[in-house]
Amino acid sequence: MKRQIRILLTVLAMLLMVSLVVGQGKGQGGGHGGGGGGGTEPTAGNNLSYPVIWSDDNYKKVLRGTPAMVPITNGSWWWWWGVIEGSEGSPDVPLSCAPDPDNNDYCDDGRTGLVTGSLPGVGYPADALRKAYLQKNLNSTWQAETMAALLGTNVDIDWIDWGDDLESKDWNLKSMVRIEHVVHEAVETPMMEYVMRHTSGWGTDEVHGLSVMPAGQTVETVNNTLPTVFSACARLTIQRLTITRDDPAVNSLVWDPTTRQWTGSGINAPIFNKAVYEAGDGPGFYNAEINVKGKIIYGYTWTVKTLNQGVGDYRITFSFDSTGCPALNNTFITADTQIVQAEEEVVPAEETDLAGGVGVLRPDLNLTYMDIRLTNSKGGGGKERR
């Protein structure tokens, strides 16, 4: 509770700083139409901003636009000129505002027919100012560079990101646990990535936009040598351990590649066991999706309240189906694969027991797993971080 109060005070202080910079009511207020709108324009899914490799027999995800296209920027946008970095686990606060429909050079004052807002970016370098064309808008379309792996060529994963939420703390029986995996392969030839800017919100209401330099409407791009990897054969399995995760007996569990689960006297049958190629519409599936930053991630929101077998330790496994997948799986975790380390977080002394999980690589089984703990104590909810 003390930590939550400190974080709340920090965020409130940051928001006050933003209001002082951009003027009262101008920092993160929503637009009321025009360039800063979004309330009346047709919505769509997120655009791909981060390059991706289609690894399994050219099995692709349907995306908006075409690879490395010239972006279409006819939708809503916000001014953006930087961020105030958070501290002690609190989020960053974007320096941004919706443009005023009465005069787009100013921040929206929320008043029709008047222009009383601040000029965006006052007090900051002029070259920091950007337009950020918002995601989920049908009138703006872009797609980063993509590449299909050559048939018969293995895609060896170099990095796996488990996400900070699972690594930073334990959870409780009422939690909404966001499980995400992002896998990367290093490439020699850079692929084109569109730069994105965080404009508002955090977690479920977080908004990002395509970065465009106002002078000449130049779209910002960077060269990326660590694209993500999409495989329809990726699978998520959740099982409850009947022993603690610290018990040496967990090392005796055996992975069954046919049923895609761990077996042995120390673990129960899966409460969730689904692959990407089995996904349908709705939240009850493990799927590959494009997040608000425009990156393809594997994701599942675990509603623990309705899907659990009591307090204890649960093994979450990310694997690839070697049989049964509609595409021939050729994506592999190898001895050279590494796990992305969680971002540093200051943990108060009274919460040091909330240790979170540690990702384990098993290249011999082409999988990685993490043992997390569900308790009766009050905890937080998941939020999309990557």
C-alpha positions in Angstrom: 0.0 0.0 0.0 2.8 2.4 0.8 4.4 1.7 -2.5 1.1 2.3 -4.4 0.7 5.7 -2.6 4.2 6.7 -3.5 3.7 5.7 -7.2 0.3 7.6 -7.3 1.9 10.8 -5.8 4.8 10.5 -8.4 2.3 10.2 -11.3 0.2 13.1 -10.0 3.3 15.2 -9.7 4.4 14.4 -13.3 0.9 15.3 -14.6 1.2 18.6 -12.8 4.5 19.2 -14.5 3.0 18.5 -17.9 0.1 20.9 -17.3 2.6 23.6 -16.4 4.5 23.1 -19.7 1.6 23.0 -22.1 -0.9 25.2 -20.3 -3.9 24.4 -18.2 -6.1 21.7 -19.7 -3.8 21.4 -22.8 -1.4 18.6 -22.0 -3.3 15.4 -22.6 -6.9 16.5 -23.2 -8.8 14.8 -26.0 -9.6 16.6 -29.2 -13.1 17.6 -30.2 -12.8 17.0 -33.9 -10.4 17.9 -36.7 -6.7 16.9 -36.5 -6.9 16.0 -32.8 -10.1 14.0 -33.1 -10.5 10.3 -33.4 -13.9 10.1 -31.8 -15.8 10.3 -35.1 -13.4 8.7 -37.5 -13.7 5.1 -38.5 -11.6 2.7 -36.5 -9.4 -0.2 -37.5 -6.8 -2.5 -36.1 -3.2 -1.5 -35.3 -0.7 -0.9 -38.1 2.6 -2.8 -38.2 5.4 -0.5 -37.3 8.1 -3.0 -36.3 9.5 -5.4 -38.9 8.7 -9.1 -38.8 9.9 -12.4 -40.2 7.2 -14.9 -41.3 9.0 -18.1 -40.2 6.8 -21.1 -41.0 6.4 -21.9 -44.7 5.3 -18.4 -45.5 2.3 -18.6 -43.1 1.4 -15.0 -42.6 -0.8 -12.8 -40.4 -3.2 -10.5 -42.3 -2.0 -6.9 -42.0 -3.2 -3.5 -43.1 -1.3 -2.0 -46.1 1.7 -3.4 -47.9 5.3 -4.0 -46.7 7.5 -0.9 -46.5 4.8 1.2 -48.1 4.7 5.0 -48.2 2.4 5.7 -45.2 -1.1 7.1 -45.7 -1.5 9.8 -43.1 -5.1 11.2 -43.4 -6.3 10.4 -39.9 -6.1 12.0 -36.5 -2.8 13.0 -35.1 -1.4 14.6 -31.9 1.5 16.9 -31.2 4.4 15.2 -29.4 7.7 16.6 -28.2 9.2 14.3 -25.5 8.5 12.4 -22.3 9.0 12.9 -18.6 10.7 9.8 -17.4 9.0 7.9 -14.5 10.8 6.7 -11.3 10.3 3.8 -8.8 8.3 1.8 -11.3 6.0 4.6 -12.2 5.2 5.2 -16.0 6.7 7.8 -18.3 4.4 10.8 -19.0 4.3 11.9 -22.7 4.6 15.5 -23.5 1.8 15.8 -26.0 -1.5 17.4 -26.9 -4.2 17.1 -29.5 -4.1 20.0 -32.0 -6.9 22.6 -31.8 -9.4 22.1 -34.7 -9.7 25.9 -34.9 -5.9 26.3 -35.4 -3.8 23.1 -35.6 -0.7 25.1 -34.6 -1.9 25.2 -31.0 -2.9 22.6 -28.4 -6.6 21.9 -28.2 -8.3 24.1 -25.6 -11.6 22.1 -25.8 -13.5 25.2 -26.8 -15.2 25.5 -30.2 -14.5 28.7 -32.1 -11.7 29.9 -29.8 -7.9 29.4 -29.8 -6.6 29.9 -26.3 -4.3 26.9 -25.9 -0.5 26.8 -25.7 1.8 26.3 -28.6 3.2 22.7 -28.4 6.8 22.2 -27.4 7.3 25.6 -25.8 10.6 25.5 -23.9 11.9 22.4 -25.7 14.2 22.2 -28.8 12.3 23.0 -32.0 13.6 19.9 -33.7 11.9 17.7 -31.0 8.4 18.5 -32.2 6.6 15.7 -34.1 3.2 14.8 -35.4 2.0 11.4 -34.2 -0.6 9.8 -36.4 -2.7 7.6 -34.1 -3.1 3.9 -34.3 -6.5 2.2 -34.9 -7.6 4.8 -37.4 -8.8 3.7 -40.8 -7.7 6.9 -42.5 -4.0 6.3 -41.7 -2.2 3.1 -42.9 1.4 1.9 -42.8 3.2 -1.4 -42.7 6.9 -1.9 -41.8 9.1 -4.2 -43.8 8.4 -7.9 -43.6 10.3 -11.0 -44.8 9.3 -14.6 -45.4 11.9 -17.2 -44.3 13.2 -19.3 -47.1 11.5 -22.7 -47.4 13.5 -25.4 -45.6 15.6 -22.8 -43.7 15.5 -22.9 -39.9 14.7 -19.6 -38.1 16.8 -19.7 -35.0 15.5 -17.4 -32.3 18.1 -15.1 -30.8 16.1 -13.4 -28.1 12.9 -14.2 -26.2 11.1 -11.5 -24.1 8.7 -12.8 -21.4 7.5 -9.3 -20.4 8.2 -7.4 -17.2 4.9 -8.3 -15.5 5.6 -12.0 -15.0 9.2 -11.4 -14.1 8.7 -8.6 -11.6 6.1 -9.9 -9.1 3.8 -12.7 -8.0 0.0 -12.6 -8.5 -3.2 -13.5 -6.7 -6.4 -15.4 -7.4 -8.3 -12.3 -8.6 -5.6 -11.1 -10.9 -5.8 -10.4 -14.6 -2.4 -11.7 -15.7 -1.2 -10.5 -19.1 1.0 -13.2 -20.6 3.1 -11.9 -23.5 6.0 -13.3 -25.5 8.1 -11.5 -28.1 10.7 -13.4 -30.1 13.4 -11.9 -32.2 16.0 -13.1 -34.7 19.1 -11.1 -35.5 19.6 -10.4 -39.2 22.5 -9.0 -41.2 20.5 -6.9 -43.6 18.6 -4.2 -41.7 14.8 -4.0 -42.1 12.8 -0.8 -42.1 11.0 0.2 -38.9 8.6 3.1 -38.5 9.3 5.2 -35.4 6.3 5.4 -33.0 5.5 8.0 -30.3 3.6 7.5 -27.1 0.9 10.1 -27.0 -1.4 9.3 -24.0 -2.6 6.7 -21.6 -1.0 3.7 -20.0 -1.9 0.0 -20.2 -5.3 -0.7 -21.7 -5.9 2.9 -22.8 -2.4 3.5 -24.1 -2.2 5.3 -27.5 0.8 5.5 -29.9 1.2 7.2 -33.2 3.4 7.2 -36.3 6.2 9.8 -35.9 6.2 12.4 -38.6 8.5 15.5 -38.7 6.3 18.5 -39.5 8.8 20.0 -41.9 8.0 18.3 -45.2 5.8 15.7 -43.5 8.8 13.4 -43.3 8.0 10.0 -41.8 10.6 8.8 -39.3 12.2 5.4 -40.0 15.1 3.5 -38.5 17.1 0.4 -39.6 16.3 -2.6 -37.5 18.5 -5.7 -37.3 16.4 -7.5 -34.6 12.9 -8.1 -36.2 10.2 -10.1 -34.4 9.3 -13.6 -35.6 5.8 -14.9 -36.3 5.1 -18.6 -36.2 1.6 -20.0 -36.3 3.0 -23.1 -34.5 3.6 -21.2 -31.2 1.8 -22.6 -28.2 0.9 -21.5 -24.6 0.5 -24.1 -21.9 -0.5 -23.4 -18.2 -0.3 -26.1 -15.6 -0.4 -26.0 -11.8 2.5 -27.6 -9.9 1.6 -29.8 -7.0 5.0 -29.1 -5.5 6.7 -25.7 -5.0 8.7 -24.2 -7.8 11.8 -24.4 -5.4 11.4 -28.2 -5.0 14.3 -30.0 -6.7 11.7 -32.5 -7.9 10.5 -30.0 -10.5 13.6 -31.0 -12.5 12.2 -34.5 -12.9 9.1 -33.3 -14.9 9.0 -34.6 -18.5 7.7 -32.7 -21.5 5.4 -34.7 -23.8 5.6 -33.3 -27.3 2.5 -35.2 -28.4 0.1 -33.7 -25.8 2.2 -30.6 -25.4 2.4 -30.6 -21.6 4.6 -31.4 -18.7 4.0 -34.8 -17.1 5.0 -36.4 -13.8 3.8 -36.6 -10.2 4.6 -33.0 -9.4 2.2 -31.3 -11.9 -1.5 -31.3 -12.9 -3.0 -31.5 -16.4 -3.1 -28.2 -18.2 -5.8 -25.6 -17.5 -4.9 -23.9 -20.8 -3.2 -25.5 -23.8 -3.7 -23.7 -27.2 -1.6 -22.8 -30.2 -1.8 -19.7 -32.4 -3.1 -21.7 -35.3 -6.1 -22.7 -33.1 -7.0 -19.2 -32.2 -10.4 -17.7 -33.0 -12.0 -14.4 -32.2 -12.3 -13.2 -28.6 -10.1 -13.1 -25.5 -10.1 -16.8 -24.8 -7.3 -17.7 -27.2 -3.5 -17.5 -27.4 -2.9 -15.4 -30.5 -0.3 -13.3 -32.3 -1.4 -9.7 -32.3 -0.1 -6.2 -33.2 0.2 -4.2 -30.0 -0.3 -0.4 -29.7 3.4 0.1 -30.6 2.9 -1.7 -33.8 4.9 -4.8 -32.9 3.7 -8.4 -33.4 3.6 -10.2 -30.0 2.1 -13.4 -28.8 -0.5 -12.6 -26.1 -3.1 -14.0 -23.7 -5.0 -12.4 -20.9 -5.3 -15.0 -18.1 -8.4 -14.3 -16.0 -7.2 -16.1 -12.9 -10.5 -15.7 -11.1 -12.3 -18.1 -13.5 -9.3 -20.3 -14.4 -7.3 -21.6 -11.6 -6.7 -24.6 -9.3 -6.0 -22.6 -6.1 -3.0 -20.9 -4.7 0.4 -22.3 -5.6 2.9 -22.3 -8.4 2.0 -22.5 -12.0 4.2 -23.4 -15.0 3.7 -21.3 -18.1 5.3 -22.9 -21.2 6.0 -21.3 -24.6 6.7 -24.0 -27.2 6.4 -24.8 -30.9 4.3 -27.6 -32.3 6.4 -30.1 -34.3 3.3 -31.9 -35.6 -0.3 -30.9 -36.2 0.5 -27.3 -37.2 -0.9 -26.3 -40.6 2.5 -24.9 -41.4 5.7 -26.9 -41.2 7.4 -25.6 -38.1 11.0 -24.5 -38.6 11.3 -22.1 -35.7 13.8 -23.1 -33.0 15.1 -22.1 -29.6 18.8 -23.0 -29.6 21.7 -23.1 -27.3 22.5 -19.5 -28.4 19.0 -18.1 -27.5 18.9 -15.6 -24.7 16.1 -14.2 -22.5 15.6 -10.5 -22.4 16.1 -9.3 -18.9 13.3 -7.4 -17.1 13.7 -3.7 -16.6 15.2 -2.7 -13.3 12.6 -1.9 -10.7 13.0 -0.7 -7.1 11.1 -3.1 -4.8 10.3 -1.9 -1.2 11.5 -4.0 1.6 8.0 -5.1 2.6 7.4 -6.5 -0.9 10.7 -8.4 -1.4 8.8 -11.7 -1.2 6.9 -10.9 -4.4 9.8 -12.1 -6.6 8.0 -13.0 -9.8 9.2 -15.7 -12.2 12.4 -16.6 -14.0 12.4 -17.7 -17.6 14.1 -21.0 -18.3 15.3 -22.1 -21.7 15.1 -25.7 -22.9 16.6 -25.7 -26.4 16.6 -29.5 -26.3 12.8 -29.4 -26.2 12.4 -26.2 -28.3 10.6 -24.4 -25.5 11.0 -21.9 -22.6 9.0 -21.9 -19.4 8.5 -19.8 -16.3 7.1 -20.9 -12.9 5.0 -18.1 -11.3 3.2 -18.0 -8.0 -0.5 -17.3 -7.2 -1.2 -16.2 -3.7 -4.2 -15.0 -1.7 -2.7 -11.6 -1.1 -3.9 -8.6 -3.0 -1.9 -7.8 -6.2 -2.0 -5.9 -9.4 -3.5 -6.4 -12.8 -1.6 -7.0 -16.0 -0.8 -4.2 -18.5 0.6 -4.3 -22.0 4.2 -3.3 -21.9 5.9 -4.2 -25.1 
